[in-house]
Structure formats: structure tokens, C-alpha cells
Amino acid sequence: MKRLFRDVLYAIQDFLETFGASQIFFVRLLAGIPSALARPGLIIKQVHASGVLSLAIIGISGFFVGLVLALQGYNSLAKFGATESIGVVAALALVRELGPVVTALLFAGRAGTALASEIGLMRATDQLSGMEMMAIDPVRRVAVPRFLGGIIAMPLLAAIFSAFGIFGAWLEGVVILGVDEGAFWSAMHTNVDVYDDVLAGVLKSFVFGIAASLLAVFEGYNSIPTAEGVSRATTRTVVLTALSVLVLNFMLTAILIGKV
């Protein structure tokens, strides 16, 4: 019992230390943004690495999520004779919730792990120490461009995910199940609001991009310079990002619908 209690205390202490260190690291990232903006080529390269290289998994995942939403929605709405609303159900689910959340989770699994392992290997091979010896700040040269690249890429990937999802819902609902196409699009146009729905999804994806990119570069930069340390940093990146996204999603949803 004492050992369990001690382990819980150590876990809480580790969490608090990590949280505090990440906030200090976040301030350092913010301080390095002006110098990174002076070299846009580095940011564009990281947008390509984090965003463009993730397009395949984002598009395919969004397409199949849209197929499932349309199929499940059709079976449920058919009981009430409201199958024409299948487009609204799919669009709202994708734009408000599934688009930003699933994109952030996929981003953590694909781009976040790549960022953490890349920076961790630079730490293990003393590349970051070499930059410091040459009076080059590795945070501004390495971490900040990757941080900004993830922030820029996340909302774009979420929009692409939602677009592929709506296309999948249209294909399943209209082409396969025979829902009237005019009713499908008109109901979506009437009930999906740009401010309450679309911009809310964009805001969520932007916040998720900050959280996912911050955790990826933080874990990689502060990883133990060994093979085991890099692997643990990669694992922590995925786990912490998933938990952070789910918690932030609840908080943002409560704020946006005015329940807090």
C-alpha cells in the first residue's frame, strides 16, 4: 500500500514538473517566433513535413469516417422518416467534433512522433549541443519552425478531413442509399452556420495544433539522449497529445456552447 501511494505521488510530481517545464518552454518558443518569421523557408519546410506528408492518411481517414457517418445516420434517421437530414448530421459531426479531434489524433501519431524522434535524435547525436557551442540557439533554429509548421498545418488538415468526410457522406447517402441530392445539400446549407459551426471547428483545430506541436517539440527537445530515451519521448508525445486534445475538446465545447 505504501509503495502504491509513493508511486502515485511520484506520478503527480512528474506531471507537475513536466507541466511547469512545458510552460517555460512554451514561453521560449513564443520569444523565438519573430526570428523564425524572418526565415520563412524553414517554416514552409516544416509545413510540408507536418502537413503535406500527412495528407494521405488524413484524406483516407476522413473519407471512411464520412461513409460510416452516412450509413449509421441513414439507419437511425430512417426510423423517423428524416433521411434527408443525413447531410446535416454528417457535416455537423465532422466540422464541430470529428474533424478537429480525429485530425489532431492522427497528427500526433504521424507528424508528432516524427517531430519528437527527429529532435530527440538531434539531442542524442549532440547536434543541439553543437549549435549551442556555435552560439546558435537550438530552440529558435530547430524547435520554433517545427512548432509553427504544426500550428499552420493543423487547421488545413482538419478542413481537408472534413471535406473528404462530407464527400464520403454524399457518396454513401446520395449515390449508394438513394437520398435526394437536392435535399442533402439544401439541408446542409440551411443548418450549418459559418460562425457557430465552421469557425468553431477552425478554432478547435488551431488550439489542438498548438497543443500537439508544443508537446512534440518539448518531449523531443528534453528527451534523454539515448535510444530508449528517444523512444520514450515518442511514446509520451502520443499519449500526452491524445489526453490533451480530449480534455481541451471538452473545455472548448463547453465554452463555445455557453455552458460555462
C-alpha positions as CSV (number, residue, x, y, z in Angstrom):
1,M,0.0,0.0,0.0
2,K,2.8,2.4,0.8
3,R,4.5,1.6,-2.4
4,L,1.3,2.3,-4.4
5,F,0.9,5.6,-2.5
6,R,4.5,6.5,-3.3
7,D,4.2,5.7,-6.9
8,V,1.1,7.9,-7.2
9,L,2.9,10.8,-5.5
10,Y,5.8,10.3,-7.9
11,A,3.4,10.3,-10.9
12,I,1.8,13.5,-9.7
13,Q,5.1,15.1,-9.1
14,D,6.3,14.1,-12.5
15,F,3.2,15.5,-14.1
16,L,3.5,18.9,-12.3
17,E,7.2,19.1,-13.2
18,T,6.5,18.3,-16.9
19,F,3.6,20.8,-17.0
20,G,5.7,23.6,-15.5
21,A,8.7,22.9,-17.7
22,S,6.5,22.8,-20.8
23,Q,5.0,26.2,-20.0
24,I,8.5,27.7,-19.6
25,F,9.5,26.0,-22.9
26,F,6.3,27.5,-24.5
27,V,7.4,31.0,-23.4
28,R,10.8,30.4,-25.1
29,L,9.0,29.3,-28.3
30,L,6.9,32.4,-28.3
31,A,10.0,34.6,-27.8
32,G,11.7,32.9,-30.8
33,I,8.8,33.4,-33.2
34,P,9.9,36.8,-34.5
35,S,13.4,35.4,-35.5
36,A,11.7,32.4,-37.1
37,L,9.4,34.6,-39.2
38,A,12.5,36.3,-40.6
39,R,13.4,32.9,-42.2
40,P,10.1,31.7,-43.8
41,G,11.8,29.0,-45.7
42,L,12.3,27.0,-42.5
43,I,8.6,27.3,-41.7
44,I,7.5,26.3,-45.2
45,K,9.7,23.2,-45.0
46,Q,8.1,22.1,-41.7
47,V,4.6,22.8,-43.0
48,H,5.5,20.4,-45.8
49,A,6.9,17.8,-43.4
50,S,4.0,18.0,-41.0
51,G,1.1,18.8,-43.3
52,V,1.7,17.7,-46.9
53,L,3.2,14.4,-45.9
54,S,0.1,13.7,-43.7
55,L,-2.4,14.4,-46.5
56,A,-2.8,10.7,-47.5
57,I,-3.8,9.4,-44.1
58,I,-5.9,12.5,-43.3
59,G,-7.9,12.2,-46.6
60,I,-8.4,8.5,-46.5
61,S,-9.5,8.6,-42.8
62,G,-11.9,11.4,-43.4
63,F,-13.4,9.7,-46.4
64,F,-14.2,6.5,-44.5
65,V,-15.4,8.4,-41.4
66,G,-17.9,10.1,-43.7
67,L,-19.0,6.8,-45.1
68,V,-19.6,5.4,-41.7
69,L,-21.5,8.6,-40.5
70,A,-23.8,8.5,-43.5
71,L,-24.5,4.8,-43.1
72,Q,-25.2,5.0,-39.4
73,G,-27.1,8.2,-39.8
74,Y,-29.3,6.8,-42.5
75,N,-30.2,3.7,-40.4
76,S,-31.1,5.9,-37.4
77,L,-33.0,8.7,-39.3
78,A,-34.9,6.2,-41.4
79,K,-36.9,5.3,-38.3
80,F,-38.2,8.9,-38.2
81,G,-38.6,9.5,-41.9
82,A,-35.8,12.1,-41.9
83,T,-33.2,10.6,-44.2
84,E,-32.8,13.9,-46.0
85,S,-31.1,15.3,-42.9
86,I,-28.2,12.8,-43.3
87,G,-26.1,15.6,-44.8
88,V,-26.6,17.9,-41.8
89,V,-25.8,15.1,-39.3
90,A,-22.6,14.3,-41.2
91,A,-21.5,17.9,-41.7
92,L,-22.1,19.0,-38.1
93,A,-20.4,15.9,-36.7
94,L,-17.4,16.4,-38.9
95,V,-17.0,20.2,-38.7
96,R,-17.7,20.5,-35.0
97,E,-16.1,17.5,-33.5
98,L,-14.7,14.6,-35.5
99,G,-12.7,16.8,-38.0
100,P,-10.6,18.7,-35.4
101,V,-10.3,15.8,-32.9
102,V,-9.5,12.9,-35.2
103,T,-7.2,15.1,-37.2
104,A,-5.3,16.0,-34.0
105,L,-5.0,12.4,-33.0
106,L,-3.8,11.4,-36.5
107,F,-1.4,14.3,-36.5
108,A,0.0,13.2,-33.1
109,G,0.5,9.7,-34.4
110,R,2.1,10.7,-37.7
111,A,3.7,14.1,-37.5
112,G,4.1,14.5,-33.7
113,T,6.1,11.3,-33.4
114,A,8.2,12.3,-36.3
115,L,9.0,15.7,-34.7
116,A,9.7,14.2,-31.3
117,S,12.0,11.5,-32.7
118,E,13.8,13.9,-35.0
119,I,14.6,16.4,-32.3
120,G,15.4,13.6,-29.9
121,L,17.9,12.1,-32.3
122,M,19.5,15.5,-32.7
123,R,19.8,15.6,-28.9
124,A,21.3,12.1,-28.8
125,T,23.8,12.8,-31.5
126,D,24.9,16.1,-29.9
127,Q,23.7,18.3,-32.8
128,L,21.8,20.6,-30.4
129,S,24.9,20.9,-28.2
130,G,27.0,21.7,-31.2
131,M,24.6,24.5,-32.1
132,E,24.9,25.9,-28.6
133,M,28.7,25.8,-28.9
134,M,28.5,27.8,-32.1
135,A,26.3,30.4,-30.3
136,I,23.2,29.3,-32.2
137,D,20.0,29.0,-30.1
138,P,18.6,25.5,-30.9
139,V,15.2,26.5,-29.7
140,R,14.9,29.2,-32.3
141,R,16.7,27.3,-35.1
142,V,15.1,23.8,-34.5
143,A,12.1,23.9,-32.3
144,V,10.3,27.1,-33.3
145,P,10.0,26.4,-37.1
146,R,8.6,22.9,-36.3
147,F,6.2,24.4,-33.8
148,L,4.9,27.0,-36.2
149,G,4.7,24.4,-39.0
150,G,2.5,22.2,-36.9
151,I,0.2,25.1,-35.9
152,I,-0.2,26.2,-39.6
153,A,-0.8,22.6,-40.8
154,M,-3.4,21.5,-38.3
155,P,-6.3,23.7,-39.3
156,L,-5.6,23.0,-43.0
157,L,-5.6,19.2,-42.3
158,A,-8.8,19.4,-40.3
159,A,-10.5,21.2,-43.2
160,I,-9.3,18.6,-45.6
161,F,-10.5,15.8,-43.3
162,S,-14.0,17.4,-43.1
163,A,-14.1,17.9,-46.9
164,F,-13.3,14.3,-47.6
165,G,-15.7,13.2,-44.9
166,I,-18.6,15.2,-46.5
167,F,-17.7,13.8,-49.8
168,G,-17.8,10.3,-48.4
169,A,-21.2,11.0,-46.8
170,W,-22.5,12.3,-50.1
171,L,-21.3,9.2,-51.9
172,E,-22.8,6.8,-49.4
173,G,-26.0,8.7,-48.8
174,V,-26.9,10.0,-52.3
175,V,-25.2,7.7,-54.7
176,I,-25.5,4.4,-52.8
177,L,-28.5,4.8,-50.5
178,G,-30.6,7.0,-52.8
179,V,-31.2,10.1,-50.7
180,D,-32.4,13.1,-52.7
181,E,-29.3,15.1,-53.7
182,G,-31.1,18.5,-53.5
183,A,-32.4,17.8,-50.1
184,F,-29.0,16.6,-49.0
185,W,-27.2,19.8,-49.9
186,S,-30.0,22.2,-49.1
187,A,-30.5,20.9,-45.6
188,M,-26.8,21.2,-45.0
189,H,-26.7,24.7,-46.4
190,T,-29.6,25.8,-44.2
191,N,-28.5,24.3,-40.9
192,V,-24.7,24.6,-40.9
193,D,-23.7,28.1,-39.7
194,V,-20.4,29.6,-40.6
195,Y,-19.8,31.3,-37.3
196,D,-21.2,28.7,-34.8
197,D,-20.0,25.6,-36.6
198,V,-17.3,26.2,-39.2
199,L,-15.3,28.8,-37.2
200,A,-15.7,26.8,-34.0
201,G,-14.1,23.9,-35.7
202,V,-11.3,26.1,-37.0
203,L,-10.7,27.4,-33.5
204,K,-10.6,23.9,-32.1
205,S,-8.1,22.7,-34.7
206,F,-5.9,25.8,-34.1
207,V,-5.8,25.1,-30.3
208,F,-5.2,21.4,-30.9
209,G,-2.3,22.4,-33.3
210,I,-0.7,24.4,-30.5
211,A,-1.0,21.6,-28.0
212,A,0.2,18.8,-30.3
213,S,3.1,20.8,-31.7
214,L,4.2,22.1,-28.3
215,L,4.2,18.6,-26.8
216,A,6.0,17.1,-29.7
217,V,8.9,19.6,-29.7
218,F,9.0,19.7,-25.9
219,E,9.3,15.9,-25.5
220,G,11.9,15.7,-28.3
221,Y,14.0,18.6,-27.0
222,N,14.0,17.3,-23.4
223,S,14.4,13.6,-24.2
224,I,17.2,11.5,-22.6
225,P,20.0,11.3,-25.2
226,T,19.8,7.5,-25.6
227,A,17.8,5.2,-27.9
228,E,15.5,4.3,-25.0
229,G,15.1,8.0,-24.1
230,V,14.0,8.9,-27.7
231,S,11.5,6.0,-27.8
232,R,10.0,7.0,-24.5
233,A,9.7,10.6,-25.7
234,T,7.9,9.5,-28.8
235,T,5.5,7.4,-26.8
236,R,4.9,10.2,-24.3
237,T,4.2,12.6,-27.2
238,V,1.3,10.4,-28.5
239,V,-0.2,9.7,-25.1
240,L,0.0,13.3,-23.7
241,T,-1.3,14.7,-27.0
242,A,-4.3,12.4,-27.1
243,L,-5.2,13.2,-23.5
244,S,-4.6,16.9,-24.0
245,V,-6.8,17.0,-27.2
246,L,-9.7,15.2,-25.4
247,V,-9.6,17.5,-22.4
248,L,-9.2,20.6,-24.5
249,N,-12.1,19.5,-26.7
250,F,-14.4,19.3,-23.8
251,M,-13.3,22.6,-22.4
252,L,-13.7,24.4,-25.8
253,T,-17.1,22.8,-26.5
254,A,-18.4,23.9,-23.1
255,I,-17.1,27.4,-23.7
256,L,-18.4,27.7,-27.3
257,I,-22.0,26.5,-26.4
258,G,-22.0,28.8,-23.5
259,K,-22.4,26.3,-20.7
260,V,-19.5,27.7,-18.6
